[in-house]
Amino acid sequence: MRKTRVALVISLSFTNAVAAAQHEHDHISLDYQGKPATPITAEHNKAIAQKLPFEDKSAFERFSRHKIASFDEATAKILRAEFNFISDTLPDSVNPSLYRQAQLNMVPDGLYKVTDGIYQVRGTDLSNLTLIRGKTGWIVYDVLLTKEAVQQSLTFAFAHLPEGKDLPVVAMIYSHSHADHFGGARGVQERYPDVKVYGSYNITQEIVDENVLAGNVMSRRAAYQYGVTLDKHNHGIVDAALAKGLSKGEITYVKPDYELHHQGKWETLTIDGLEMVFMNASGTEAASEMITYIPSMKALWSGELTYDGMHNIYTLRGAKVRDALKWSKDINEMINAFGENVQVLFASHSAPVWGNKEINHYLRMQRDNYGLVHNQSLRLANEGVVIQDIGDAIMETIPQNVQDEWYTNGYHGTYSHNAKAVYNMYLGYFDMNPANLNPLPTKAEAIKFVEYMGGANNVVSKAQADFNQGEYRFVATALNKVVMAEPHHPQARELLADTYEQLGYQAEGAGWRNIYLTGAQELRIGIKPGAPKSASADVISEMDMSTLFDFLAVKVDSINAAKLGNITLNVVTQSGDKTDTLFVELSNGNLSNIKVDKAKKADATLTINKSDVVAILLGKADMKALMQSEAASMQGDKLAFAKIASTLVQFNPDFEIVPLQHTH
């Protein structure tokens, strides 16, 4: 077979069922609507609206330019149709700047021409599907989040393309290591089995690091950031900043045939007769990322280094902190290398920018915005501003002309949490205040705080008075202590939910809004299912054996493992004529592994297919059955692998984020 594949995929399920953890809330309607904005929130949002340059409509014209065809019903149903409630009227319950972004992201709804030979389907997913005409077929650049979304998008595109409708997709390129740019890969490969796949530097390893080793916690957090369990209305999710939201379906992955930039920062390839110049931008928006220039078309693909808004230096779902300085410098390299000749800028998100002057202005504003986040955060830190304070302090450092540009605003990243990310990257989480060096665990700390404050009822009474005055930020801090200390306190839970809701309604950042509103929802009705599982079978199937055992090591209960003493195991796998051997050792409660040239002296030697190891990890196979069927064999201690497996824990995908009310 051309590629090893496990025919298992973890789907994105967006069901309406409510998890068992919330059975105590059965009296609450599942048609969760939330509460209205308070008069204070309504006035807050109205005051913001008066300061915004709504007269600047240029982005709306740019987003609608060169449209070839509007979505048919089947394509609109992927995502866009769910947001048809977005209107021209600013609601009280949404920050007006964020609502303007929600309106802007409603514009893309079809197939668009970027320039001669380049087309995009925009509006079917969080990212754009780009089709570039080659000599014998099409090159697709970034392939959306799910197999279903990319297949329907391709069907729609090939029904309306003004050229090359009968040509195949001959190449598939991933610009970077985030799931909304590779997740539809199988959908392309299933239609075009001979497609050649290209990826950014070290992409597979970075996908594993970001989506698998911390996959369980990241998926739960992503459900908050992207509001995937929130309903679509003006009291729920209105936008995902980069686009309307996430498509539903299977996240898949096809390992690249060719990874770029193993020889340096710049690389030029001819793909299907088209010269493409690639620049390694890893360490900016993604740990593995690249941008591309097509000289014959004077077209610059900026990946996710630019979009119409400010991006995350730290993404709230959790990931490696990004380098704001490198981000700024890499955009500067793009300007220096291509700024004189480029005529169209296009990217993974948002709409293209046309015209050399306009592109250079756009890139300089983006470059300087990330430079400001980096440089001003460090200036403030060097003046003694601590991590908790720096998010507010940085707002005093951003020039008005930068704030007035819509596409530098904090819809995805915000100045507040990006400044904290810069602080954390250089200085870590600790601000050197001794009180913050070794505080009590959160639960114990909450109990003592509530005791000091005169008990839960006293705190709730004071919090209600502050809530009535719109002091939502401190009310959230105080009531969080109460609810952690006394999860069943009904007045505290409801008032905290009310508080999160108003903070969400005031937030400009889509992630902030979704996190606040999801917290309010879970306080009221518990956890709704719907988190995307980025550690999908396709992703896991492309991990090498060493990384698969790294994943196993993350699941080891060290105390139980230490009781087993020392266990050594050779794991031998064969692919064609190639035999790989891994030496695995359980010692001192830790599971380690190393690739070796040949089997070492060990308690046992396991010979097994890699695909069967993946199946075991996914709970689709067990060692006993594999041994009985002779799909695997064991020499030496027949129970060696079983002993190791006995120490593995199963992660709970629905762990608490806000304190829940558990049944007893």
C-alpha positions as CSV (number, residue, x, y, z in Angstrom):
1,M,0.0,0.0,0.0
2,R,1.2,3.5,-0.8
3,K,0.6,4.7,2.8
4,T,0.1,2.9,6.1
5,R,-3.4,3.7,7.3
6,V,-5.5,2.7,10.2
7,A,-9.1,2.7,9.0
8,L,-10.3,4.4,12.2
9,V,-11.0,8.0,12.6
10,I,-12.2,9.9,15.6
11,S,-15.0,12.2,14.5
12,L,-16.0,15.7,15.6
13,S,-19.4,15.0,17.1
14,F,-21.6,17.9,17.8
15,T,-24.6,16.2,19.5
16,N,-27.4,17.8,21.5
17,A,-27.2,15.2,24.2
18,V,-26.0,16.4,27.6
19,A,-23.4,14.3,29.4
20,A,-24.3,12.1,32.4
21,A,-22.4,14.4,34.7
22,Q,-25.2,16.9,34.5
23,H,-28.2,14.6,35.2
24,E,-28.9,16.7,38.2
25,H,-29.9,19.5,35.8
26,D,-32.6,17.5,33.9
27,H,-35.2,20.2,34.8
28,I,-33.3,22.7,32.6
29,S,-34.2,22.9,29.0
30,L,-31.5,21.7,26.6
31,D,-32.4,24.7,24.4
32,Y,-29.9,26.7,26.3
33,Q,-30.3,30.4,25.4
34,G,-28.4,32.3,28.1
35,K,-29.5,35.6,29.7
36,P,-29.7,39.1,28.2
37,A,-27.0,41.7,28.5
38,T,-27.3,43.8,31.6
39,P,-27.9,47.5,31.2
40,I,-24.3,48.1,32.2
41,T,-23.0,45.7,29.5
42,A,-25.3,47.3,26.9
43,E,-23.9,50.7,27.8
44,H,-20.3,49.4,27.8
45,N,-20.8,48.0,24.2
46,K,-22.6,51.1,23.0
47,A,-19.7,53.2,24.2
48,I,-17.2,51.0,22.4
49,A,-19.2,51.2,19.2
50,Q,-19.0,55.0,19.2
51,K,-15.2,54.9,19.1
52,L,-14.9,52.4,16.2
53,P,-14.3,53.4,12.6
54,F,-17.4,51.7,11.1
55,E,-17.3,54.0,8.1
56,D,-14.3,52.0,6.9
57,K,-16.0,49.4,4.7
58,S,-12.9,48.5,2.6
59,A,-12.5,45.0,4.0
60,F,-16.1,44.1,3.1
61,E,-15.4,45.1,-0.5
62,R,-12.1,43.1,-0.5
63,F,-13.8,40.0,1.0
64,S,-16.5,40.0,-1.7
65,R,-14.2,40.8,-4.7
66,H,-13.9,38.4,-7.7
67,K,-16.6,36.0,-6.6
68,I,-17.3,33.3,-9.2
69,A,-20.2,31.3,-7.6
70,S,-22.2,31.4,-4.3
71,F,-22.6,28.2,-2.3
72,D,-25.4,25.8,-3.1
73,E,-27.4,24.4,-0.3
74,A,-25.2,21.4,0.4
75,T,-22.1,23.5,0.6
76,A,-23.6,26.2,2.8
77,K,-24.8,23.5,5.2
78,I,-21.2,22.6,6.1
79,L,-20.9,25.7,8.3
80,R,-22.1,29.0,7.0
81,A,-25.9,28.4,7.2
82,E,-25.7,28.0,11.0
83,F,-24.8,31.7,11.3
84,N,-27.6,33.2,9.3
85,F,-28.7,35.1,12.4
86,I,-25.9,37.6,11.9
87,S,-27.5,40.8,10.9
88,D,-26.8,44.5,10.3
89,T,-28.0,45.4,13.8
90,L,-25.5,45.5,16.7
91,P,-26.8,43.4,19.6
92,D,-26.3,44.4,23.2
93,S,-24.8,41.0,24.0
94,V,-21.8,41.1,21.6
95,N,-18.8,43.5,21.7
96,P,-19.4,45.7,18.6
97,S,-15.9,45.2,17.3
98,L,-16.3,41.4,17.5
99,Y,-19.7,41.6,15.9
100,R,-18.2,43.6,13.0
101,Q,-15.7,40.7,12.5
102,A,-18.7,38.3,12.6
103,Q,-20.4,40.3,9.9
104,L,-17.1,40.4,7.8
105,N,-16.7,36.6,8.1
106,M,-20.2,36.1,6.8
107,V,-19.2,37.6,3.4
108,P,-17.2,34.6,2.2
109,D,-19.7,32.1,0.8
110,G,-18.4,30.6,-2.4
111,L,-15.7,30.2,-5.0
112,Y,-13.4,33.2,-5.6
113,K,-10.7,34.1,-8.0
114,V,-7.5,35.2,-6.4
115,T,-5.6,35.9,-9.6
116,D,-5.1,34.0,-12.9
117,G,-4.7,30.4,-12.0
118,I,-5.4,30.7,-8.3
119,Y,-8.9,30.2,-6.7
120,Q,-10.2,29.8,-3.2
121,V,-13.3,28.2,-1.6
122,R,-14.0,30.4,1.4
123,G,-16.7,29.9,4.1
124,T,-16.8,26.1,4.5
125,D,-14.4,25.8,7.4
126,L,-12.1,27.8,9.7
127,S,-9.5,27.9,6.9
128,N,-9.6,28.5,3.1
129,L,-9.2,25.8,0.5
130,T,-6.8,27.1,-2.2
131,L,-6.5,25.7,-5.7
132,I,-3.5,26.6,-7.8
133,R,-3.3,25.6,-11.5
134,G,-0.3,23.6,-12.5
135,K,0.8,22.2,-15.8
136,T,-1.2,18.9,-15.6
137,G,-3.6,19.5,-12.7
138,W,-4.3,21.3,-9.5
139,I,-2.2,22.0,-6.5
140,V,-4.4,22.3,-3.3
141,Y,-2.9,24.4,-0.5
142,D,-4.2,23.6,2.9
143,V,-7.1,21.2,3.0
144,L,-9.4,22.3,5.8
145,L,-10.2,20.6,9.1
146,T,-12.3,17.6,8.1
147,K,-12.5,15.1,5.3
148,E,-16.2,15.9,4.7
149,A,-15.6,19.6,4.4
150,V,-12.8,19.3,1.8
151,Q,-14.7,16.7,-0.3
152,Q,-17.8,18.9,-0.5
153,S,-15.7,22.0,-1.1
154,L,-13.9,20.2,-4.0
155,T,-17.2,19.1,-5.5
156,F,-18.5,22.6,-5.4
157,A,-15.2,24.1,-6.7
158,F,-15.0,21.7,-9.7
159,A,-18.6,22.5,-10.6
160,H,-17.8,26.2,-11.0
161,L,-14.1,26.6,-11.8
162,P,-13.8,28.6,-15.0
163,E,-10.9,26.4,-16.1
164,G,-9.5,22.9,-15.6
165,K,-12.7,21.3,-14.4
166,D,-11.6,17.9,-15.6
167,L,-8.0,18.1,-14.3
168,P,-7.0,16.0,-11.2
169,V,-5.5,17.3,-8.0
170,V,-1.8,16.3,-8.4
171,A,-0.3,17.9,-5.3
172,M,-1.4,18.8,-1.8
173,I,0.6,21.2,0.4
174,Y,0.3,21.8,4.1
175,S,1.4,25.3,5.1
176,H,1.7,24.4,8.8
177,S,1.0,22.0,11.6
178,H,-2.5,23.0,12.8
179,A,-5.4,20.6,12.2
180,D,-7.6,23.0,10.2
181,H,-4.8,22.9,7.5
182,F,-4.2,19.2,7.2
183,G,-7.3,17.5,8.6
184,G,-9.1,17.0,5.3
185,A,-6.1,15.2,3.8
186,R,-7.7,11.8,3.4
187,G,-10.6,13.4,1.6
188,V,-8.3,14.6,-1.1
189,Q,-6.2,11.4,-1.3
190,E,-9.3,9.2,-1.5
191,R,-10.4,11.1,-4.6
192,Y,-6.9,11.4,-6.1
193,P,-4.8,8.4,-4.9
194,D,-1.7,9.6,-6.8
195,V,-1.6,13.0,-5.2
196,K,1.9,14.0,-4.0
197,V,2.0,15.6,-0.5
198,Y,4.3,18.4,0.6
199,G,4.6,19.7,4.2
200,S,6.4,22.3,6.2
201,Y,9.6,21.5,8.1
202,N,9.2,18.8,10.7
203,I,5.4,19.0,10.4
204,T,4.6,15.4,11.5
205,Q,6.6,15.7,14.7
206,E,5.0,19.0,15.6
207,I,1.5,17.7,14.9
208,V,2.2,14.9,17.3
209,D,3.7,17.2,20.0
210,E,0.7,19.6,19.8
211,N,-2.2,17.3,19.2
212,V,-1.4,13.9,20.7
213,L,0.9,14.0,23.7
214,A,-1.3,16.7,25.3
215,G,-4.3,15.9,23.1
216,N,-6.8,15.1,25.8
217,V,-6.4,18.3,27.7
218,M,-6.0,20.3,24.6
219,S,-9.3,19.0,23.1
220,R,-11.2,19.9,26.3
221,R,-9.7,23.4,26.3
222,A,-10.4,23.8,22.5
223,A,-14.1,23.2,23.2
224,Y,-14.0,26.3,25.4
225,Q,-11.9,28.5,23.1
226,Y,-14.0,27.7,20.0
227,G,-17.3,27.5,21.8
228,V,-18.1,24.2,20.1
229,T,-20.8,23.3,22.6
230,L,-22.4,26.8,22.5
231,D,-25.5,27.4,20.4
232,K,-25.3,29.8,17.5
233,H,-27.1,33.0,18.4
234,N,-26.4,36.4,19.9
235,H,-26.1,34.9,23.4
236,G,-23.8,32.2,22.2
237,I,-21.1,31.8,19.6
238,V,-21.1,34.4,16.8
239,D,-17.7,34.0,15.2
240,A,-14.4,32.2,15.5
241,A,-12.3,35.2,14.6
242,L,-10.4,33.5,11.8
243,A,-13.7,32.5,10.1
244,K,-17.2,31.4,11.2
245,G,-16.2,28.2,13.0
246,L,-15.1,24.6,12.7
247,S,-16.6,22.0,10.2
248,K,-17.9,18.7,11.5
249,G,-16.5,15.4,10.6
250,E,-13.2,13.4,10.5
251,I,-9.8,14.9,11.2
252,T,-7.4,12.9,9.1
253,Y,-3.7,13.1,8.1
254,V,-1.5,11.9,5.3
255,K,2.2,12.1,6.0
256,P,4.0,14.2,3.5
257,D,6.1,12.6,0.7
258,Y,8.4,15.6,1.0
259,E,9.2,17.9,3.9
260,L,10.7,21.3,3.0
261,H,13.6,23.2,4.5
262,H,15.8,20.5,5.7
263,Q,18.6,22.3,4.0
264,G,17.9,25.8,5.1
265,K,15.4,28.7,5.4
266,W,14.8,29.1,1.7
267,E,13.9,26.4,-0.9
268,T,12.6,26.6,-4.4
269,L,10.7,23.7,-6.0
270,T,8.9,23.2,-9.3
271,I,5.6,21.5,-8.5
272,D,3.7,20.3,-11.6
273,G,5.6,22.8,-13.8
274,L,5.0,25.8,-11.4
275,E,8.0,27.4,-9.7
276,M,7.3,28.0,-6.0
277,V,9.7,29.7,-3.5
278,F,9.2,28.6,0.1
279,M,10.4,30.4,3.2
280,N,10.6,28.5,6.5
281,A,8.6,30.5,9.1
282,S,8.5,27.8,11.8
283,G,8.3,29.2,15.3
284,T,5.8,32.0,14.3
285,E,2.1,31.1,14.3
286,A,3.0,27.4,14.3
287,A,6.0,25.4,15.4
288,S,6.1,24.1,11.8
289,E,5.1,26.7,9.1
290,M,6.1,28.1,5.8
291,I,5.1,30.9,3.3
292,T,5.3,30.7,-0.5
293,Y,5.9,33.0,-3.4
294,I,4.9,32.2,-6.9
295,P,7.0,34.4,-9.2
296,S,5.1,33.8,-12.4
297,M,1.9,35.0,-10.7
298,K,3.5,37.6,-8.5
299,A,1.5,36.0,-5.7
300,L,2.5,35.7,-2.1
301,W,1.0,33.1,0.2
302,S,1.5,34.2,3.8
303,G,0.2,31.0,5.5
304,E,-1.1,32.1,8.8
305,L,1.4,34.8,9.5
306,T,-1.3,37.3,8.5
307,Y,-5.1,37.4,8.6
308,D,-7.6,40.2,9.2
309,G,-7.0,40.5,12.9
310,M,-4.3,39.9,15.5
311,H,-3.3,36.3,16.0
312,N,-2.3,34.4,19.1
313,I,1.2,34.5,20.5
314,Y,-0.3,32.1,23.1
315,T,-3.3,30.2,22.0
316,L,-5.9,29.8,24.8
317,R,-6.5,26.1,24.1
318,G,-2.8,25.6,25.0
319,A,0.2,25.1,22.8
320,K,3.9,26.0,22.8
321,V,4.3,29.8,23.2
322,R,5.1,31.5,19.9
323,D,7.9,33.9,19.2
324,A,6.4,37.3,18.6
325,L,9.8,38.8,17.6
326,K,10.5,36.0,15.0
327,W,7.0,36.5,13.7
328,S,7.6,40.2,13.2
329,K,11.0,39.5,11.6
330,D,9.7,36.8,9.2
331,I,7.0,39.2,8.0
332,N,9.8,41.7,7.5
333,E,11.7,39.1,5.5
334,M,8.6,38.7,3.3
335,I,8.5,42.4,2.6
336,N,12.2,42.5,1.9
337,A,12.2,39.5,-0.4
338,F,8.9,40.1,-2.3
339,G,7.7,43.6,-1.5
340,E,8.8,45.2,-4.7
341,N,7.1,42.7,-7.1
342,V,4.1,41.2,-5.3
343,Q,0.7,42.0,-6.7
344,V,-1.6,39.7,-4.6
345,L,-1.3,38.4,-1.1
346,F,-3.4,35.4,-0.1
347,A,-3.5,33.2,3.0
348,S,-5.0,30.4,5.0
349,H,-7.7,32.7,6.4
350,S,-9.6,35.9,5.5
351,A,-9.5,37.3,1.9
352,P,-6.6,38.3,-0.4
353,V,-5.1,41.8,-0.5
354,W,-4.5,43.2,-4.0
355,G,-2.1,45.9,-5.2
356,N,1.5,46.3,-4.4
357,K,1.0,49.5,-2.3
358,E,-1.9,48.0,-0.3
359,I,0.0,44.7,0.3
360,N,3.1,46.5,1.6
361,H,1.0,48.6,4.0
362,Y,-0.9,45.5,5.2
363,L,2.3,43.6,5.8
364,R,4.0,46.5,7.6
365,M,1.0,47.0,9.9
366,Q,1.0,43.3,10.8
367,R,4.8,43.3,11.2
368,D,4.7,46.3,13.5
369,N,1.8,44.9,15.5
370,Y,3.6,41.8,16.5
371,G,6.8,43.8,17.0
372,L,4.9,46.1,19.4
373,V,3.5,43.1,21.4
374,H,7.0,41.7,21.8
375,N,9.0,44.9,22.4
376,Q,6.5,46.8,24.6
377,S,5.8,43.7,26.7
378,L,9.5,43.4,27.5
379,R,9.8,47.1,28.1
380,L,7.0,46.9,30.7
381,A,8.5,43.7,32.2
382,N,11.9,45.5,32.5
383,E,10.2,48.3,34.3
384,G,8.8,45.8,36.8
385,V,5.3,45.2,35.5
386,V,4.3,41.7,36.5
387,I,2.5,39.1,34.4
388,Q,-0.9,39.6,36.0
389,D,-0.7,43.4,35.3
390,I,0.9,43.4,31.9
391,G,-2.3,42.6,30.0
392,D,-3.8,45.9,31.1
393,A,-0.6,47.9,30.9
394,I,0.2,47.1,27.3
395,M,-3.0,48.8,26.1
396,E,-1.4,52.1,27.0
397,T,1.5,51.4,24.6
398,I,-0.4,50.7,21.4
399,P,-0.4,53.8,19.0
400,Q,-3.9,55.0,18.0
401,N,-3.2,54.4,14.3
402,V,-2.5,50.8,15.0
403,Q,-5.7,50.4,17.1
404,D,-7.7,52.1,14.3
405,E,-6.8,49.4,11.7
406,W,-9.4,46.7,11.8
407,Y,-7.0,44.0,10.9
408,T,-4.7,44.6,13.9
409,N,-7.5,44.1,16.4
410,G,-7.6,41.3,18.9
411,Y,-10.3,38.9,17.7
412,H,-8.2,35.8,18.0
413,G,-5.2,36.8,19.9
414,T,-5.6,39.8,22.3
415,Y,-3.0,42.3,23.4
416,S,-3.7,41.1,27.0
417,H,-3.0,37.4,26.7
418,N,-0.3,38.0,24.0
419,A,1.6,40.3,26.3
420,K,1.4,37.6,29.1
421,A,2.7,35.1,26.5
422,V,5.8,37.2,25.8
423,Y,6.4,37.6,29.5
424,N,6.1,33.9,30.0
425,M,8.4,33.1,27.1
426,Y,11.2,35.1,28.6
427,L,10.5,35.0,32.3
428,G,8.1,32.1,33.0
429,Y,4.9,32.1,35.0
430,F,6.5,33.4,38.3
431,D,6.6,37.2,39.0
432,M,9.2,36.9,41.8
433,N,6.6,38.0,44.5
434,P,7.3,35.5,47.3
435,A,3.5,35.1,47.9
436,N,3.2,33.6,44.5
437,L,6.1,31.2,44.7
438,N,4.3,28.3,46.5
439,P,0.6,29.1,47.0
440,L,-1.8,26.5,48.3
441,P,-3.5,24.2,45.7
442,T,-6.5,25.9,44.2
443,K,-9.1,24.0,46.2
444,A,-7.4,24.5,49.6
445,E,-6.7,28.2,48.7
446,A,-10.3,28.8,47.9
447,I,-11.6,27.3,51.2
448,K,-9.2,29.6,53.2
449,F,-10.2,32.6,51.1
450,V,-13.9,32.0,51.7
451,E,-13.2,31.5,55.4
452,Y,-11.2,34.8,55.6
453,M,-14.0,36.6,53.7
454,G,-16.6,35.7,56.3
455,G,-18.1,32.7,54.6
456,A,-19.8,31.9,51.3
457,N,-23.0,33.8,52.0
458,N,-21.1,37.0,52.9
459,V,-19.1,36.8,49.7
460,V,-22.1,36.3,47.6
461,S,-23.9,39.3,49.2
462,K,-20.9,41.5,48.5
463,A,-20.5,40.1,45.0
464,Q,-24.1,40.8,44.2
465,A,-23.6,44.4,45.1
466,D,-20.5,44.7,42.9
467,F,-22.3,42.8,40.1
468,N,-25.0,45.4,40.2
469,Q,-22.3,48.0,39.7
470,G,-20.7,46.2,36.8
471,E,-17.6,45.1,38.7
472,Y,-17.6,41.9,36.8
473,R,-13.8,41.1,36.7
474,F,-13.4,41.1,40.5
475,V,-16.8,39.4,41.1
476,A,-15.6,36.5,38.9
477,T,-12.4,36.2,40.9
478,A,-14.2,36.2,44.3
479,L,-17.1,33.9,43.3
480,N,-14.7,31.4,41.7
481,K,-13.2,31.0,45.2
482,V,-16.7,30.4,46.6
483,V,-17.7,27.9,44.0
484,M,-14.4,26.0,44.3
485,A,-14.9,25.8,48.0
486,E,-18.6,25.0,47.9
487,P,-19.6,23.7,44.5
488,H,-23.2,23.2,45.6
489,H,-23.8,26.8,46.7
490,P,-26.7,27.6,44.3
491,Q,-26.6,31.4,44.6
492,A,-22.8,31.6,44.1
493,R,-23.0,29.3,41.0
494,E,-25.8,31.3,39.4
495,L,-24.2,34.6,40.1
496,L,-20.8,33.4,38.8
497,A,-22.5,32.2,35.6
498,D,-24.2,35.6,35.2
499,T,-20.9,37.3,35.7
500,Y,-19.0,35.1,33.1
501,E,-21.9,35.8,30.7
502,Q,-21.6,39.6,31.0
503,L,-17.8,39.4,30.6
504,G,-18.3,37.3,27.5
505,Y,-20.7,39.8,26.1
506,Q,-18.2,42.6,26.5
507,A,-15.1,40.7,25.2
508,E,-13.7,41.6,21.8
509,G,-11.7,38.4,21.5
510,A,-13.8,35.5,20.1
511,G,-11.9,33.0,22.3
512,W,-12.5,35.1,25.4
513,R,-16.2,35.3,24.6
514,N,-16.5,31.6,24.0
515,I,-14.5,30.7,27.2
516,Y,-16.6,33.0,29.4
517,L,-19.9,31.7,27.9
518,T,-18.9,28.1,28.0
519,G,-18.0,28.5,31.6
520,A,-21.4,30.0,32.3
521,Q,-23.1,27.2,30.5
522,E,-21.2,24.5,32.4
523,L,-21.9,26.1,35.7
524,R,-25.6,26.0,34.9
525,I,-26.1,22.7,33.0
526,G,-22.8,20.8,33.1
527,I,-20.7,19.5,30.3
528,K,-22.1,19.1,26.8
529,P,-20.2,16.8,24.4
530,G,-18.6,18.2,21.3
531,A,-14.9,18.7,21.8
532,P,-12.8,18.0,18.7
533,K,-10.4,15.1,19.2
534,S,-7.2,16.2,17.5
535,A,-5.4,13.0,18.5
536,S,-7.2,11.2,15.7
537,A,-6.4,7.7,14.4
538,D,-4.9,9.1,11.2
539,V,-2.6,11.4,13.2
540,I,-1.6,8.5,15.5
541,S,-1.0,6.2,12.6
542,E,1.7,8.5,11.2
543,M,3.7,8.5,14.4
544,D,6.9,6.5,14.4
545,M,7.3,3.7,16.9
546,S,9.4,5.8,19.3
547,T,6.8,8.5,19.4
548,L,4.0,5.9,19.9
549,F,5.9,4.7,23.0
550,D,6.4,8.3,24.1
551,F,2.6,8.6,24.0
552,L,2.3,5.4,26.0
553,A,4.7,6.9,28.6
554,V,2.4,9.9,29.1
555,K,-0.3,7.5,30.2
556,V,1.8,5.6,32.7
557,D,0.7,5.8,36.4
558,S,4.2,6.1,37.9
559,I,3.3,4.9,41.4
560,N,1.7,1.7,40.1
561,A,4.6,1.3,37.6
562,A,7.2,1.6,40.3
563,K,5.7,-1.4,42.1
564,L,6.5,-3.6,39.1
565,G,10.2,-2.9,39.3
566,N,12.3,-3.0,36.1
567,I,10.9,-4.4,32.9
568,T,12.8,-4.4,29.6
569,L,11.4,-5.1,26.2
570,N,12.6,-5.2,22.6
571,V,9.9,-4.1,20.2
572,V,10.6,-5.3,16.6
573,T,8.5,-4.0,13.7
574,Q,8.9,-4.7,10.0
575,S,7.8,-2.6,7.0
576,G,8.7,-4.2,3.7
577,D,12.4,-5.1,3.8
578,K,13.1,-2.7,6.7
579,T,13.2,-3.9,10.3
580,D,13.1,-1.4,13.2
581,T,13.9,-2.2,16.8
582,L,13.0,-0.2,19.8
583,F,14.4,-0.9,23.3
584,V,11.8,-0.1,25.9
585,E,12.5,0.1,29.6
586,L,10.1,0.6,32.6
587,S,12.1,1.7,35.6
588,N,11.5,3.8,38.6
589,G,7.9,4.4,37.4
590,N,9.1,5.9,34.1
591,L,8.7,4.4,30.6
592,S,11.6,5.2,28.3
593,N,12.6,4.0,24.8
594,I,15.4,4.3,22.3
595,K,16.0,3.1,18.8
596,V,18.7,0.5,18.5
597,D,20.4,-1.3,15.7
598,K,19.6,-4.7,17.0
599,A,17.7,-6.3,19.9
600,K,19.4,-6.0,23.3
601,K,19.3,-8.4,26.2
602,A,15.8,-7.9,27.6
603,D,13.0,-9.6,29.6
604,A,11.2,-10.2,26.3
605,T,11.1,-9.4,22.6
606,L,7.9,-8.4,21.0
607,T,7.5,-8.7,17.2
608,I,4.4,-6.8,16.0
609,N,3.0,-4.7,13.2
610,K,3.0,-1.0,13.8
611,S,-0.7,-0.7,12.8
612,D,-1.5,-3.2,15.6
613,V,0.3,-1.0,18.2
614,V,-1.9,1.9,17.0
615,A,-5.0,-0.3,17.3
616,I,-4.0,-1.1,20.9
617,L,-3.6,2.6,21.7
618,L,-7.1,3.3,20.3
619,G,-8.7,0.4,22.2
620,K,-9.5,-1.5,19.0
621,A,-7.2,-4.5,19.7
622,D,-5.6,-6.2,22.6
623,M,-2.3,-8.1,22.9
624,K,-3.9,-11.4,23.9
625,A,-6.0,-11.6,20.7
626,L,-3.0,-10.6,18.6
627,M,-0.9,-13.3,20.1
628,Q,-3.6,-15.9,19.6
629,S,-4.0,-14.9,16.0
630,E,-0.2,-14.9,15.5
631,A,-0.3,-11.3,14.3
632,A,2.2,-10.7,17.1
633,S,4.7,-12.9,18.8
634,M,6.6,-12.7,22.1
635,Q,9.8,-14.4,23.2
636,G,10.8,-14.4,26.8
637,D,8.4,-13.2,29.5
638,K,5.0,-13.5,27.8
639,L,3.5,-11.0,30.2
640,A,6.1,-8.2,29.8
641,F,3.9,-6.0,27.6
642,A,0.8,-6.8,29.6
643,K,2.6,-5.6,32.8
644,I,3.5,-2.3,31.1
645,A,0.0,-1.9,29.8
646,S,-1.5,-2.5,33.2
647,T,0.0,0.8,34.4
648,L,-1.7,2.9,31.7
649,V,-4.5,5.2,32.6
650,Q,-7.4,6.3,30.4
651,F,-7.8,10.0,30.2
652,N,-11.2,11.5,31.1
653,P,-12.1,13.8,28.2
654,D,-14.7,15.7,30.4
655,F,-12.5,16.8,33.3
656,E,-13.6,19.8,35.3
657,I,-12.7,23.3,34.2
658,V,-15.3,25.2,36.2
659,P,-16.4,23.4,39.4
660,L,-19.3,21.0,38.6
661,Q,-22.1,19.7,40.8
662,H,-21.5,16.0,41.2
663,T,-24.2,13.6,42.2
664,H,-23.6,11.5,45.3
